[in-house]
Amino acid sequence: MSEISRRNALKGMAAAGAAVPLASMLESPALAALSIPDAIPDVTLSWLEDKPAEAPGTTWGVPWPKGAVAKEQAFALTAAGGAAVPLQTWPLAYWPDGTLKWTAHAIGPDAPVAETYTLRPGTAAAPAKPVTVEDKKQYVDVDTGVIRARVRKSGSELISQIWRGETEIARKGQLVSLRQARIEDGDDRTVEVDSYLSDIAKVVVEQSGPVRAVVRIEGRHTSKKGRSWLPFTIRLYFYAGGESVRMTHTFVFDRDGQHDFVAGLGVRFRVPMRDEAYDRHVRFVGDGHGLLTEAVKGITGLRRDPGLAVRQAQVAGTKLPALATWDTRVSSRIHLIPDWGDYTLAQLSSEGFTLKKRTKKGYGWVAVDQGKRASGFGYVGGTSGGLAFGMRDFWQRHPTQLDIRGAATGEAEATVWLWSPEAGPMDTRFYHDGLGQDTYPEQIEGLNITYEDYEPGFGTPLGIARTTELTFWAVAATPGAARLAAMADAVRTPPLIVAPPAHLAAAKVFGGLFSPVDRSTPERKTIEDRLDFLFDYYRKQVEQRHWYGFWDYGDIMHTFDEDRHVWRYDVGGYAWDNSELSPDLWLWYAYLRSGRSDVFRFAEAMTRHTGEVDVYHLGPWAGLGTRHNVQHWGCSAKQQRISTAAYRRIFYYLTADERTGDLMRSLVDSDKTFLAIDPLRKIRTEPYTPDPQALAIGLGTDWSGLAAAWLTEWERGGDPVAQQKLMSTMRTIAAMPNGFVTGEGLYNLSTGEFAPAARKVAVSHLSAMFGQVEICAELIDLIDMPDFERAWLQYCRLFNATKAEQAAETGADFGNLILKQGHSRLTAYASVRLRRADLAARAWTEFATGDGYAPTLPWKSEKVATTLTPTDEAAWVSTNTTALYGLAAIQNLALVGDQLNG
């Protein structure tokens, strides 16, 4: 049967991997108080950070207990004090019984901004100015009640016009890119740079109101010569009563990294300039709320004074008194005051930006100012309206740039550069010549010295991606200083509404593997304090080690070099972490338990990075990620354990972010990647040829990645093939004589089943450490399949058991394993499911005396000044290669004492 026909036939059928606290599994008194109520509970929501001064529109997710909320349930929202808030609701995920598991909610900028809100069953209030969408043949018109935007379905203009009333505020919104064919390392600087514009291929209206509308645009960048590159996906977000457009900009790098280099990448709008030059304004927000306040034609500081009222009005950005009222010594000479039409703010590193201006093209630039970290926010316009624009993570993702051109003419041009043209071309070339590693044995030898799994042709960025968030405001007049500061804050830290940890835990989502932070006993307090210490340590390392940059921001380093007092940024597989040991899950479960905003933002940045930069989105390895390396794409190990949906799910459900949903959905058929590449090709002792009917797939990191994608697609209400593959693999793993201990199975791509397997033992210390603990716990909670649970509990019981116990049950011992402390959480999980106090006691022993973090370590860090800048160091954290596994154990066992302490 063909794959297509088989797929149609199947359609006819109907936690951190580094962080999962086991409190709920251990039936703690703390969780008993969070039992599921008989009625749908009211949920008190709050802002992740402080109540914002500017909230352009907010979307968030809320979980619900199994069986509690019917899929048709409507919801209402009230602000503290009882005011009804217009709300839009839609489902994100369902429990197997069809009840709602996660719902998404959105409110607009005209909603009351309160400290807290209450979400409850009911009929939502309607917005005073609903957002409406007209989907026409050649364009889509979106009206928020305040602004209107026309989205083109072809050509180069994503947004052809933005109106406010009858006033056109902006036009010709396009993507721009600059391509350089080669990088010259010598004296020849005559490399030609070609310009490309967006070329729209597809436009889809994903939501059409009444509170939130979303339009997705797909296409490529195309030059006047007809060449194209850099496929993109743009999403535009509109909210009822809003005067802004939020944009998520995703592009995929579709070159091999050795040719065709990005010399500039940005988003550009034209802004009609209707006002007199002295009523036209330029604004940039620098460090914090520092503000550049200038007019195109400045009338302050002149030799002759136009008058106090005139000067004050220009600084405030309001319309100046009539020219006839000015001191004639100024008004008669106004044509002799230069017009400053061009401005450039360039952030070429995380530590500094420069700002300069000129009168017009062909004339010299004048330095304006410098600073450290610009907000990435600017404005150009006048007293009759203008465009404010901002890019999130502006300095963190350097080199970036904001440009204003032609503000003294009838049409200004505002460009947000995601890659600054002033920075030179983006260098994506591989960093060494291969060092003669042309065969598998030579490559394994390289692995043995630098930990780098090199293979010719595999260190390519072909297919990696990056998503950037931008916001554009069409305002009726130049905003005042306070408003500009608030808008810049909304760009830097988009306001987000969240449910509290107690509700997240009570809903028992993600397998019920976590409970809120609890310091009620000395033992609990010690463990929680140490968890906080570890997060704070890594947070400081990001800042002190400057782990920033276009491709790098969001990642951390793998291992420390105690001799040089630096992380091993230049040593093979010890450099960028690329989700090795699941820091993503550690961070997300730390947030679920604590509700800490700093943990959320750290995890969010990592999710944006690892889901885009460390994963291939097109090409032969689409659906796979790259193991840790000096360059994020450098290692030849392309694996499911990096691309796994397990790292994205929590962020998706908390924010309803569509791009993250795309990333997970694209992995549903990633079982086919095993036809393209064998993860074990370098170490197999027997010949192996990929066969669609018998693909060798590991039961640890490989299967857990596939299962995470299938589970997520199933609960989102997607393709029934995902459910079928999930259930079939669970059933056939359970049928193997040694279950998960078997290590690898032969998978049939058509049936979604593993073939019957012989009784064998193949256990790796890595198998369970990339989301498998979390996914198996969820599946056991969701699906009544006793044999699968038995197989998983066998693995959990035996990993840290004695060799004699392993051999007696499976026929052979597991060899010399490491990461025993990290695996103490598996022992703890088995102790709870089997209600065995001996396993619980063993888990505590493994946790306290394993090969990770010892209780006797000095839980502190010290400032060391032997590097370029003084940095905090805690050698036992940074030199311990099992550090993040230790985090897994600590996080998972944070509340294990509930059972042991009675």
Disulfide bonds with the S-S distance in Angstrom:
none
